[in-house]
Amino acid sequence: MTLPSRWPAVLQAVMKGQPRARQDSHYPQWHPAPVTGLMNDPNGFIWYAGRYHLFYQWNPLDCDHQYKCWGHWSSADLVHWQHEPMALMPDEEYDRNGCYSGSAVVNKGELTLCYTGNVKFDDGGRTAWQCLAVQNAAGGFDKLGPVLPLPSGYTGHVRDPKVWQQNGIWYMVLGAQDQQQRGKVLLFKSTDLQCWHACGEIAGHGVNGLQDAGYMWECPDLFELDGTHVLICCPQGLAREPHRYLNHYPCAWMSGDVALESATFNHGPLHELDAGFEFYAPQTTLSADGRRILIGWMGVPDGEEMLQPTREYGWIHQMTCPRELQFREGKLYQQPIRELTALREEEHQWQGHASDAPCMEAGRVEFILMPDGPLEVNFADTLWLSVDEQGIRLQRQSLKNDEMLVRYWLGNVTSLRVLCDCSSVEIFINDGEGVMSSRYFPQHPAQIRFEGASVITLRYWSLRACMIE
């Protein structure tokens, strides 16, 4: 359908869907989530004109992965968000099957979106265009059309442009699949955002000696952090290992040195970015004061997502909390941004045996826990976190059957910082050395209980609701 015929359906879906979603006890109270329909990848994360802008993949018409638009929120502080006009709808021939993910830049003072136009053919084939759109005076975006066709040697799975400027030159990394169905990250450069030159493959299967690296790499994000270069990506098709890459599609990072002139990336091995049940397609930006901030989608494509009970209320998925990244001693650390402490209410402190610790309401809460031995945290008899000398086991029951699903983080656990929001748990291990992000769906009102004989030190706060305006 064309834009005029789709607008009434979108407006009706929002008007009817938002009150319904808010009735769901699982709807988040301080994380960004869709007012109705399905939300997935964060897009176009950027600081511009005194505000943070966060765009997102959104199907306002249903809880499925059809009809992908770009929604738009903005914030002055990464805590309080407000709705902005919808940015993109799939209403042109070059993006008729979805305005897929991408990034945002400031070009000649104008906020400019760089996104993938997805096109599928009746014979099952597909192609992809990398496209631009520029903000107009009304706060919406005017499409400028495609600037990069499907590069030679690759299938129609080429998408998710992350664009940045360095020394007066624009660079773009793209997720791709070559004709042999191997995942790659491609590098392009341009002087004007319009004409792009292919520089080469900088990461992926068969690049820099990396083997068995999957059949498609999505959502690449390349940046410099604390003296090293970091590439975040989502390699689809990685082989599962006993304790990592257990999600249907994982998210990973690697670090090293990038030479843009020669399109080379001398990097180390892949590492899992988040070891929880739900984390995918993160995107980073620089904050107003120069910190590298990440937001991810607390979801995973396929898998069990369509069995989540929130679909009965007409919505599905949410974002993670914003996280500050640091690179120290060869490791990528993630911590909740400091601005989130503004949501804390009265502080409570406690010390003693875990099994004697006070219960907490499993709604909006944050706690910091220092264990001196094994213990278990029981999230409303729905999600279980166990700590022992090996590390962490996070367990929950499958939404399909009675199978217990497990995720792992291996290593010595000295501290846990846990943020909860109605149906989500984000666990930051050892000041951000590891993270486990997961959804869970308890029967509210619900409680968090601590179990075990070990002594723990506990600080905790209830968190204020902070809904999108």
Buried (B, 14 or more C-beta within 10 A) or exposed (E): EEEEEBBEEBEEBBEEBBEBBEEBBBBBBBBBBBBBBBBBBBBBBBBBEEBBBBBBBBBBBBBEBEBBBBBBBBBEBBBBBEEBEBBBBBBBEBBBBBBBBBBBBEBEEEBBBBBBBBBEEEEEEBBBBBBBBBBEEEEBBEBBBBBBEBBEEBBBBBBBBBBBEEEEEBBBBBBBBBEEEBBBBBBBBBEEBEEBEBBEBBBBBBBBEBEEBBBBBBBBBBBEBEEBBBBBBBBBBBEEEEBBBBBEBBBBBBBBEBEBEEBBBEBEEBEBBBBBBBBBBBBBBBBEEEBBBBBBBBBBBEBBBEEBEBBEBBBBBBBBBBBBBBBEEEEBBBBBBEBBEEBBEEEEEBEEBBBEBEEBBBBBBBBBBBBEEBBBBBBBEBBBBBBBEBBBBBBBBEBEEEEEBBBBBBEEBEBBBBBBBBBBBBBBBBBBBBBBBBBBBBEBEBBBBBBBEBBBBBBBBBBEEBEBE
